[in-house]
């Protein structure tokens, strides 16, 4: 267990170092605007030719309906059928005519920019769909990179009590603040009810006013209680952990980071003590500083790593802990039908000789317009207990859960 734990430890530390080097040593993604040596070329004024081609009927194809599409109203969709009014008339569009939006940035093909303006996208991206934005960026000259957020840049402002989070909670994290409930069957123990009663919210932001993908800097506060009830013994309280803390978070492009503090304490339930008088309560306490980084590989896949060091411990707790994992979860609003999700989390702790636990969750999710997330699904847990009164007890669980992230 010790050797395996060290491997996980080094892997976690390595991923944090690599993420930090790329995230802070290199220029931020999406901040390098292309530099052009000359302004865009302009079409010369048209000049009448000295001679004109023949105008007899044989020199031109027939103009009957079989050769050209109809120009009646049915040939073109209404101006608002894709959500936005185009500035080009049907005749201009058919002839390749340009609108004032066709030259938003030199070097971008006119068709790509027109698509990014006219094509409807999700509500959180009112200026175009991700596919259209990517098409515009990909049409740049070779070697140039433009973050699609810069094509229609959002201003940064100060916001009190903003909507959304820069650094969201890990979906399969066992001690992440949220509102949730798991009904699990544990080997040799029977059915248990593990609940999470809390959440995380933003207090102050300097950045974009975007609830789904905000960018900038944000100060968050978090808190939660984690009670465990014994369903086979009149729902007696077995134990409860409590966590409270604050975070400074940032997000730019596909990179996220957080730095913060949390206090965690664990308490044994009175009913459990009465049923097990030979069990000694421990005063498990952690006051810890945490540093986490995450990167998005595409809009829906997030990979993260976190390190924590406690400067005050008691009850068997040791300073170091590490987390790493991945969330495969649609980041945009899902609508009423929802979408599937998959999440994996590994948590290593020094008090377990850098062993720990692994949690896997999968199921169905619904994400709203403000970023709030509701999930329902199955959970599998294997490793040392997340209830810190039993931090050195091995558990294996399987069950169902319901989770809500603010």
C-alpha positions as CSV (number, residue, x, y, z in Angstrom):
1,X,0.0,0.0,0.0
2,X,2.9,2.3,0.8
3,X,4.6,1.9,-2.6
4,X,1.4,2.3,-4.5
5,X,0.6,5.4,-2.4
6,X,4.0,6.9,-3.2
7,X,3.3,6.4,-6.9
8,X,0.0,8.2,-6.7
9,X,1.8,11.0,-4.6
10,X,4.5,11.6,-7.2
11,X,2.0,11.5,-10.0
12,X,-0.1,14.1,-8.3
13,X,2.8,16.4,-7.5
14,X,4.1,16.0,-11.1
15,X,0.8,17.0,-12.6
16,X,0.5,20.0,-10.3
17,X,4.1,21.1,-11.3
18,X,3.4,20.7,-15.0
19,X,0.1,22.5,-14.8
20,X,1.7,25.3,-12.9
21,X,4.6,25.7,-15.4
22,X,2.2,25.8,-18.4
23,X,-0.4,27.9,-16.6
24,X,1.9,30.6,-15.2
25,X,5.2,30.5,-17.0
26,X,3.8,30.6,-20.5
27,X,1.5,33.5,-21.7
28,X,-2.1,32.9,-21.0
29,X,-4.0,31.1,-23.6
30,X,-6.0,33.3,-25.9
31,X,-4.0,36.5,-25.1
32,X,-1.8,36.6,-28.2
33,X,-3.5,38.5,-30.9
34,X,-2.0,38.0,-34.4
35,X,0.1,40.9,-35.7
36,X,-0.2,41.7,-39.3
37,X,2.5,43.4,-41.3
38,X,0.1,45.2,-43.6
39,X,-3.6,46.1,-43.6
40,X,-6.0,43.9,-45.4
41,X,-5.9,44.1,-49.2
42,X,-8.7,46.0,-50.8
43,X,-10.4,45.2,-54.1
44,X,-9.4,47.6,-56.9
45,X,-12.1,49.7,-58.5
46,X,-13.9,47.9,-61.3
47,X,-12.8,49.0,-64.8
48,X,-14.9,48.5,-67.9
49,X,-13.2,46.1,-70.4
50,X,-12.3,47.4,-73.8
51,X,-14.3,44.7,-75.4
52,X,-17.3,42.7,-74.3
53,X,-18.0,39.1,-75.0
54,X,-20.7,38.1,-77.4
55,X,-24.2,38.6,-76.2
56,X,-25.8,35.9,-78.3
57,X,-27.8,33.2,-76.6
58,X,-25.2,30.5,-77.4
59,X,-22.5,32.3,-75.2
60,X,-24.5,32.0,-72.0
61,X,-26.3,29.1,-70.3
62,X,-30.0,29.0,-70.2
63,X,-31.6,30.8,-67.3
64,X,-34.5,28.5,-66.8
65,X,-35.5,27.2,-63.4
66,X,-33.5,24.0,-64.0
67,X,-30.2,25.8,-64.0
68,X,-30.7,28.3,-61.2
69,X,-32.6,28.0,-57.8
70,X,-35.8,29.9,-57.4
71,X,-35.5,33.3,-56.0
72,X,-38.9,33.4,-54.4
73,X,-39.4,33.7,-50.6
74,X,-39.5,30.0,-50.1
75,X,-35.9,29.7,-51.3
76,X,-34.5,31.6,-48.3
77,X,-35.3,31.2,-44.6
78,X,-36.9,34.0,-42.6
79,X,-34.5,36.5,-41.2
80,X,-34.9,35.3,-37.6
81,X,-35.2,31.5,-38.1
82,X,-31.6,31.0,-36.8
83,X,-32.0,33.4,-33.9
84,X,-30.4,36.6,-35.3
85,X,-31.0,39.1,-38.1
86,X,-28.5,38.9,-40.9
87,X,-27.3,42.1,-42.4
88,X,-27.0,40.6,-45.9
89,X,-30.0,40.4,-48.1
90,X,-30.9,37.1,-49.8
91,X,-29.6,38.5,-53.1
92,X,-26.3,39.6,-51.5
93,X,-25.9,36.2,-49.8
94,X,-26.5,34.3,-53.1
95,X,-24.0,36.5,-54.9
96,X,-21.4,36.2,-52.2
97,X,-22.1,39.8,-51.0
98,X,-20.5,41.0,-47.8
99,X,-22.1,42.4,-44.7
100,X,-20.5,44.9,-42.2
101,X,-19.5,41.9,-40.0
102,X,-17.5,40.1,-42.8
103,X,-14.3,42.0,-41.9
104,X,-14.3,41.7,-38.1
105,X,-10.7,40.6,-38.2
106,X,-8.2,40.6,-41.1
107,X,-7.4,37.2,-42.3
108,X,-10.7,35.5,-41.3
109,X,-12.6,34.1,-44.1
110,X,-15.9,35.9,-44.8
111,X,-17.9,32.8,-44.7
112,X,-16.6,31.7,-41.3
113,X,-17.3,35.1,-39.8
114,X,-20.8,35.2,-41.4
115,X,-21.5,31.8,-39.9
116,X,-20.2,32.9,-36.5
117,X,-22.6,35.8,-36.5
118,X,-25.7,34.3,-38.1
119,X,-25.6,30.8,-36.7
120,X,-27.5,30.3,-33.5
121,X,-25.7,29.1,-30.5
122,X,-26.4,28.2,-26.8
123,X,-27.9,31.0,-24.7
124,X,-24.6,31.5,-22.8
125,X,-22.8,32.4,-26.1
126,X,-25.1,34.9,-27.8
127,X,-22.7,35.7,-30.6
128,X,-22.5,32.2,-32.2
129,X,-22.1,28.5,-31.7
130,X,-18.7,27.0,-30.6
131,X,-18.5,25.3,-34.0
132,X,-18.8,28.6,-35.8
133,X,-16.3,30.3,-33.6
134,X,-13.8,27.5,-34.1
135,X,-14.3,27.8,-37.8
136,X,-13.5,31.5,-37.7
137,X,-10.4,30.9,-35.6
138,X,-9.2,28.0,-37.8
139,X,-9.4,30.1,-40.9
140,X,-6.6,32.4,-39.7
141,X,-3.2,32.3,-41.4
142,X,-1.0,29.4,-40.5
143,X,0.6,29.7,-37.0
144,X,-1.8,32.3,-35.7
145,X,-4.0,31.7,-32.8
146,X,-7.1,33.6,-31.6
147,X,-9.1,32.7,-28.6
148,X,-12.7,32.7,-29.7
149,X,-13.6,34.7,-26.6
150,X,-11.4,37.5,-28.1
151,X,-13.5,37.7,-31.3
152,X,-16.4,39.0,-29.2
153,X,-14.5,39.9,-26.0
154,X,-16.5,40.3,-22.7
155,X,-15.5,43.2,-20.5
156,X,-14.1,42.6,-17.0
157,X,-16.0,44.3,-14.2
158,X,-16.3,44.2,-10.4
159,X,-19.2,42.1,-9.2
160,X,-20.6,41.5,-5.8
161,X,-22.2,38.1,-5.2
162,X,-21.6,36.9,-8.8
163,X,-23.3,34.0,-10.5
164,X,-21.2,30.9,-11.2
165,X,-17.8,29.7,-10.0
166,X,-14.4,30.0,-11.5
167,X,-13.2,26.7,-10.0
168,X,-16.1,24.2,-9.6
169,X,-16.2,21.4,-7.0
170,X,-14.9,18.0,-8.1
171,X,-17.9,15.9,-9.0
172,X,-16.6,12.7,-7.3
173,X,-14.8,14.5,-4.4
174,X,-15.9,13.0,-1.1
175,X,-15.4,16.2,0.9
176,X,-16.5,18.8,-1.6
177,X,-19.2,21.2,-0.3
178,X,-22.5,20.7,-2.0
179,X,-26.0,19.4,-1.3
180,X,-26.1,15.7,-1.8
181,X,-27.1,12.3,-0.5
182,X,-25.8,8.8,-1.1
183,X,-27.6,5.6,-0.1
184,X,-24.9,2.9,-0.1
185,X,-24.4,-0.7,1.0
186,X,-21.1,-1.2,2.7
187,X,-19.5,-4.6,3.0
188,X,-19.9,-6.1,6.5
189,X,-21.9,-3.1,7.7
190,X,-25.2,-3.0,5.7
191,X,-27.0,0.1,4.4
192,X,-25.8,3.6,5.3
193,X,-26.9,7.1,4.4
194,X,-24.1,9.5,3.7
195,X,-25.3,13.1,3.2
196,X,-23.7,16.4,2.3
197,X,-25.4,19.6,3.5
198,X,-23.7,22.7,2.3
199,X,-22.3,24.5,-0.8
200,X,-19.9,27.0,-2.3
201,X,-20.7,30.5,-3.4
202,X,-18.9,33.5,-4.9
203,X,-18.6,36.7,-2.8
204,X,-16.6,39.0,-5.1
205,X,-15.4,38.8,-8.7
206,X,-13.3,40.9,-11.0
207,X,-13.9,39.4,-14.4
208,X,-16.5,38.6,-17.0
209,X,-20.2,38.5,-16.2
210,X,-20.8,34.9,-17.3
211,X,-22.4,32.3,-15.1
212,X,-21.3,29.2,-17.2
213,X,-17.7,30.0,-18.2
214,X,-16.6,33.1,-16.2
215,X,-13.0,34.4,-16.5
216,X,-11.0,36.5,-14.1
217,X,-10.5,36.4,-10.3
218,X,-13.1,35.4,-7.7
219,X,-13.3,35.1,-3.9
220,X,-15.4,32.1,-2.7
221,X,-16.7,30.9,0.7
222,X,-17.6,27.3,1.4
223,X,-19.1,25.2,4.1
224,X,-20.7,21.8,4.6
225,X,-21.6,19.1,7.1
226,X,-21.1,15.4,6.3
227,X,-23.4,13.2,8.5
228,X,-23.6,9.4,8.3
229,X,-26.7,7.6,9.4
230,X,-27.1,3.9,10.1
231,X,-30.3,2.8,8.1
232,X,-30.3,-0.6,9.8
233,X,-30.4,0.8,13.3
234,X,-33.2,3.4,13.4
235,X,-31.1,5.9,11.4
236,X,-28.8,6.5,14.3
237,X,-26.1,9.1,13.7
238,X,-22.8,7.3,13.3
239,X,-20.5,10.3,12.8
240,X,-20.4,13.8,11.3
241,X,-17.6,15.8,9.8
242,X,-17.7,19.6,9.4
243,X,-15.8,21.8,6.9
244,X,-15.6,25.5,6.4
245,X,-13.2,27.6,4.4
246,X,-12.5,30.2,1.7
247,X,-10.9,30.2,-1.7
248,X,-9.2,32.6,-4.2
249,X,-9.9,31.2,-7.6
250,X,-9.0,32.2,-11.2
251,X,-9.9,31.1,-14.7
252,X,-8.4,32.0,-18.1
253,X,-9.2,30.1,-21.3
254,X,-9.0,26.4,-20.5
255,X,-7.0,26.8,-17.3
256,X,-8.3,27.1,-13.7
257,X,-6.5,27.5,-10.4
258,X,-7.4,27.9,-6.7
259,X,-5.6,28.6,-3.4
260,X,-7.4,28.6,-0.1
261,X,-7.8,27.4,3.4
262,X,-10.2,25.0,5.1
263,X,-10.9,23.8,8.6
264,X,-12.2,20.2,9.1
265,X,-13.2,18.5,12.3
266,X,-14.8,15.1,12.9
267,X,-17.3,14.0,15.6
268,X,-18.7,10.6,16.7
269,X,-22.4,10.3,17.1
270,X,-23.9,9.9,20.5
271,X,-26.1,7.0,19.4
272,X,-23.1,5.2,18.0
273,X,-21.2,5.6,21.3
274,X,-24.2,4.1,23.2
275,X,-24.3,1.1,20.9
276,X,-20.5,0.7,20.9
277,X,-19.2,1.7,24.3
278,X,-15.8,0.2,23.6
279,X,-15.1,2.7,20.7
280,X,-13.0,5.7,21.6
281,X,-13.8,9.0,20.1
282,X,-10.9,10.8,18.4
283,X,-10.5,14.6,18.0
284,X,-9.6,14.6,14.3
285,X,-8.8,18.1,13.2
286,X,-7.2,19.6,10.1
287,X,-6.4,23.3,9.3
288,X,-5.1,23.1,5.8
289,X,-3.9,25.2,2.9
290,X,-4.7,23.9,-0.5
291,X,-3.5,24.6,-4.1
292,X,-5.4,23.1,-7.0
293,X,-5.2,23.4,-10.8
294,X,-7.4,22.1,-13.6
295,X,-7.4,22.1,-17.4
296,X,-10.2,21.5,-19.9
297,X,-9.5,19.2,-22.8
298,X,-12.5,20.4,-24.8
299,X,-15.6,21.9,-23.4
300,X,-16.7,18.9,-21.4
301,X,-13.6,17.1,-20.1
302,X,-11.9,18.5,-17.1
303,X,-8.7,17.0,-15.5
304,X,-7.5,18.3,-12.1
305,X,-4.9,17.9,-9.4
306,X,-4.7,19.3,-5.9
307,X,-2.3,19.3,-3.0
308,X,-3.1,20.2,0.6
309,X,-0.8,20.8,3.6
310,X,-2.2,21.1,7.2
311,X,-0.4,23.5,9.6
312,X,-2.5,22.3,12.5
313,X,-3.5,18.7,13.1
314,X,-4.9,16.5,15.8
315,X,-6.5,13.1,16.3
316,X,-4.2,11.1,14.0
317,X,-4.3,13.6,11.1
318,X,-1.0,14.2,9.2
319,X,-0.1,17.3,7.1
320,X,-0.1,16.1,3.5
321,X,-3.0,15.1,1.2
322,X,-3.3,14.9,-2.6
323,X,-6.2,14.6,-5.0
324,X,-6.5,14.0,-8.7
325,X,-9.2,13.0,-11.0
326,X,-11.4,13.8,-14.1
327,X,-14.9,15.0,-14.7
328,X,-16.6,14.2,-18.1
329,X,-19.6,16.5,-17.8
330,X,-21.3,18.8,-20.3
331,X,-20.5,22.4,-19.2
332,X,-23.3,24.1,-21.1
333,X,-27.0,24.1,-20.2
334,X,-28.5,20.7,-21.0
335,X,-32.1,21.5,-21.3
336,X,-34.9,19.4,-19.9
337,X,-33.6,16.1,-21.3
338,X,-30.2,16.3,-19.5
339,X,-27.0,14.5,-20.5
340,X,-24.8,11.7,-19.1
341,X,-21.8,12.3,-16.9
342,X,-18.8,10.3,-15.5
343,X,-16.5,11.3,-12.7
344,X,-13.4,9.7,-11.0
345,X,-11.6,11.0,-8.0
346,X,-8.5,9.6,-6.1
347,X,-7.7,11.0,-2.6
348,X,-4.3,10.1,-0.9
349,X,-3.5,11.0,2.7
350,X,-0.3,10.9,4.7
351,X,-2.0,9.4,7.7
352,X,-2.7,6.3,5.6
353,X,1.0,6.0,4.4
354,X,-0.1,7.9,1.3
355,X,-2.8,5.3,0.6
356,X,-6.3,6.5,0.3
357,X,-9.5,5.9,-1.6
358,X,-11.1,6.0,-5.1
359,X,-14.6,7.1,-6.0
360,X,-16.4,6.6,-9.3
361,X,-19.7,8.2,-10.1
362,X,-21.8,7.9,-13.3
363,X,-25.4,8.8,-14.2
364,X,-27.5,11.6,-15.7
365,X,-27.2,15.4,-15.1
366,X,-29.1,18.6,-15.7
367,X,-27.3,22.0,-15.9
368,X,-29.3,25.2,-15.7
369,X,-28.7,28.7,-17.3
370,X,-26.9,29.9,-14.2
371,X,-24.5,26.9,-14.0
372,X,-26.4,25.0,-11.2
373,X,-26.0,21.3,-11.6
374,X,-28.3,18.4,-10.6
375,X,-27.1,14.8,-10.9
376,X,-28.5,11.4,-10.2
377,X,-26.6,8.2,-10.6
378,X,-24.5,5.4,-9.1
379,X,-21.4,5.5,-6.9
380,X,-18.7,3.1,-6.1
381,X,-16.2,3.7,-3.3
382,X,-13.1,1.7,-2.3
383,X,-10.4,2.6,0.2
384,X,-9.9,4.3,3.6
385,X,-13.1,5.9,5.0
386,X,-14.0,9.6,4.2
387,X,-15.6,9.7,7.6
388,X,-12.5,10.8,9.6
389,X,-13.6,9.2,12.8
390,X,-12.7,6.0,10.9
391,X,-9.9,7.4,8.8
392,X,-7.8,4.2,9.1
393,X,-10.7,1.8,8.4
394,X,-11.0,0.2,5.0
395,X,-14.5,0.5,3.3
396,X,-16.0,-0.8,0.1
397,X,-19.4,0.8,-0.9
398,X,-21.8,0.7,-3.8
399,X,-25.1,2.6,-4.1
400,X,-27.0,5.4,-5.6
401,X,-26.8,9.2,-5.1
402,X,-28.3,12.6,-5.7
403,X,-26.1,15.7,-5.9
404,X,-26.8,19.4,-6.4
405,X,-24.1,22.0,-7.0
406,X,-24.9,25.7,-6.6
